[in-house]
């Protein structure tokens, strides 16, 4: 009888099915066999400055990393884990030890074998703070990773954790060769040695990244495309025009202002899916004036959230309530929507020592442009309460270097994460990888930590509800709107599905039908 980590085959199958391990791979249900060949030209609106998959930060970088690298698992449309390098997994009854079984015959792009030792070394690098990988705080409470044999990896956890197969699908949890993980990660800044469906051909961060089919990919049917060209378009109008004219085939992300063009363009299919993606107004809780909860609450009370859905995202979204969980999340807790109360906002400002009002500079990156739109809307809504806000827009690269995680008052932008724990641990716990607000609330940390180790779903739901209420009450950041994800493609692009996560693309399932342009 098959046994792993002390459980029998029946437990393995039941557990794998519950965690999504036996979910049919994305695209399996396509009616017709996809046509092989062709070059897909996909446009993105930001440069791909990080090629190292353990350190990527923005969607275009996630897209390229996904083409070139694989993880142990990958994320399906239903936010459940699916097999990637690991074809199956099992766990002990107390959820503190997990075993992942690798596919046979895995190889890196340089022809070297990919084994359990490479997985171990990759996770040791991810868990090393010196690597500065966002995955450090997002792959779960991993205490130790070991290789049981060449194709079995064992994760020993510091606490029970039911979400491990999902968190191992995190965007930065990719597998790289052991030799590079141990001593040469800088090598991955300019070259790619992964096990992904495509190999790197050329890399021009500000203009064009070209990849070609990896014939040694573990699934011999995929990828269907010969090549993918990732084209950088800093100007969103020009990017949309390129799609409409047929110069590109797929636009990975579209702005609401451009979406109407695609719905009326011949040969173009507009794509839309609800998501937990959001912009937030970062309020530095460790710096004046936002170290005073009364100032944070006052600003939150100036925001008309329903109006912002129309103004900022042209109706393509839903109101937010200052928690990062939208109704798309499993443990979302509904509570009354905050409404504007200018009189109370003025009162709180006066109590905080600003009876004549408060001046502040709100910084917004120019990518995506919705950041500036939100900043301008907040500026206007906050005026009647006595806030005088100067909106400053800057290039995204400058924002990342000078403002992100440093400034006290700026506009953030984040994708939906696969679990409640993942978004809280990425942004809001005291040890979060991107702890921008510096809220550092011990009660919140305790709720999130307890929920992470709780198996009982009813109790876990209450813990997350309490965490969301605490955020709503103390306002470490203002989250006024959740965005629908928007994109567009030419109608000859087959098999592409817009993913609610926002940072998942799965282009290895895409093919081109008749009518696609011929590109060398």
CORRACOR-V560655 format. One record per run of one state. SS is the DSSP state (alpha for helix, beta for strand, coil for the rest). FROM is the first residue (numbers start at 1). LEN is the number of residues. If there is no record, write none. Layout:
BEGIN
SS | FROM | LEN
SS | FROM | LEN
END
This chain:
BEGIN
coil | 1 | 2
beta | 3 | 2
coil | 5 | 2
beta | 7 | 2
alpha | 9 | 11
coil | 20 | 19
beta | 39 | 6
coil | 45 | 14
alpha | 59 | 10
coil | 69 | 4
beta | 73 | 3
coil | 76 | 5
beta | 81 | 3
coil | 84 | 2
beta | 86 | 6
coil | 92 | 5
beta | 97 | 6
coil | 103 | 4
beta | 107 | 1
coil | 108 | 5
beta | 113 | 1
coil | 114 | 2
alpha | 116 | 11
coil | 127 | 2
alpha | 129 | 3
coil | 132 | 2
alpha | 134 | 4
coil | 138 | 4
beta | 142 | 8
coil | 150 | 2
beta | 152 | 6
coil | 158 | 6
alpha | 164 | 4
coil | 168 | 10
alpha | 178 | 6
coil | 184 | 1
alpha | 185 | 5
coil | 190 | 8
beta | 198 | 7
coil | 205 | 3
beta | 208 | 6
coil | 214 | 13
beta | 227 | 6
coil | 233 | 3
alpha | 236 | 10
coil | 246 | 4
beta | 250 | 2
coil | 252 | 4
alpha | 256 | 8
coil | 264 | 4
beta | 268 | 16
coil | 284 | 9
alpha | 293 | 8
coil | 301 | 4
alpha | 305 | 9
coil | 314 | 3
beta | 317 | 3
coil | 320 | 22
alpha | 342 | 10
coil | 352 | 6
beta | 358 | 8
coil | 366 | 4
alpha | 370 | 14
coil | 384 | 3
beta | 387 | 8
coil | 395 | 1
alpha | 396 | 7
coil | 403 | 6
beta | 409 | 6
coil | 415 | 5
alpha | 420 | 8
coil | 428 | 14
alpha | 442 | 11
coil | 453 | 4
alpha | 457 | 18
coil | 475 | 2
beta | 477 | 14
coil | 491 | 2
beta | 493 | 2
coil | 495 | 12
alpha | 507 | 3
coil | 510 | 1
beta | 511 | 2
coil | 513 | 8
END
